[in-house]
Every structure is written in structure tokens, then in C-alpha cells.
Amino acid sequence: MGRKRLVTDSYPVVKRKEGPAGHSKGELAPELGEEAQSPSEEAAELELLRQFDLAWQYGPCTGITRLQRWLRAEQMGLEPPPAVREVLKTHPGDPRFQCSLWHLYPL
């Protein structure tokens, strides 16, 4: 009896060509008019927002966006950090920045 056949024996071996120099497969190019943000700066901003989500003194954060929570806390005189609003204003359409930590969990 011969060698066992593998599933991969049915398909030809294809070598992929390298992409253009300086192009990383997992990295997206910034959109027009948008600056590329360093990963450490983005991580620091996300950590600031995470700490805002975990701060109980600004009220519950489930079911509303971070900006709605920030505005509600400001209206109630709770003095939320102005840096949080600045970060939220710089990333208006990004759900990583706009939604709280628990936005994927049902109420």
C-alpha cells in the first residue's frame, strides 16, 4: 500500500507575490484628509475612555454612547474630564471610541 493521500495533494502549490515595498497586509491606509495616528497615542486615548467607562461617579454607561454619558454628567454638574470629550470629538464615526466597553452586551 502506498502513501496516504492528503487533502492538499488535490490542489496545486501557489506562491504568492510580495506586495509593494512598505505595504503591510494587516495595516489599513489612512483615508484622505486623515492623519495616521501612532498606535501608542491611540492606545492611550482608548485607555482614557476605558477609565471613563469604569468611573461610577458619572452614572451608568450601558445603553448610551460615551458622548451621551459625558453630556449627561456635565448637565448634572458632575464635571466629567474635558479630555474625554476632546477624544470623542476627534473620532466621530469610530465605534471603538464612541461606544462604551459594554455596548456589545445586551441589556
N, C-alpha and C positions, 0 to 999 in steps of 0.2 A: 504494500500500500504506500502511496506517495505522501507527500507533504500535505498538511491540512490547508485548505483554501481559506483565505481571509477575505473579508468584505472589501478591503482596499485593493485586492487583486483585480477587481472588476473595473476600476477607474484608473485612467492614465495619471501619471505624476505630472503636475503642472507647477512650474517655478514662477513665482510672482516677481514682477519687476519692482525695483526700488522706486519710490516716489521722488518728486523733485527735492533738491537739496534744501535742508532746513524745514522740511514739512514732516510733522509728526502725525501719525494716524489718529491718535486719540485726542488731538488738540483742535479746537474749532478756531477759525479765524475770526477776529472781531468784525462786527458789522460796520458799514460805512458811517463815519462820524463818531464812532465809539472808540474810546481808548482801551487798549489792552490793560487789564488790571493785574498787578502782581498777585500770585497765589497767597502770599503771606498777608497782604493787605486785605484781600477778600476773606481769608480765614479769620482775621482779627475783627472784621465787620460782622461776620456771621456769629462769632463768639459774643460780641456785644449784644446782638439781637437775641441770642440764646439766653444770656443773663437777664435780659429784659423780660423774656418769656417766663423765666423762673422766679422773678421778683413778685411776690404775692401782694405787695403794697399797692400795685397799680390795678388790682382787680383781676377777675378771671380772664383767660385769653382763649378759651375754646369757643369756636363758632364765629369768631370775628378775625379780621386781619390785624396785623400788628399796628398799622396806622390807625385803624378804628379804635384800638385799645389805647394807643398813645393819646389820641384826641379826647377820648372819654376821660382818661386820667387827668388831662390838662383842664378839661371843663370842671372836673370835680376838685380842682386845686391841689392835686397830689404831686405836682412838679415832676413829671417824667423827664428823663435825661434828654436834652436837646440834640445830643449826638445821635440818638436813635432815630429821630425824625430826619436828620440830615442824611443818614444812611438809607432810609426808606425812600427819600426823595431822589436819590441818585440811582436807584434800581426800581423804577416804577412798574415794570412788567415781569419781573423775575419772581416766581413763586417761592424760591429759596429764601428770598429776602422779605417778601410781603406776608407770607403765611406763617403762622406760629408753629412751634415744634409738634403740636398735636393735630394739625389740620387733616392728616390722613386717617385719624381715628374717628369713628362715628360717635355721635353724642349719645 
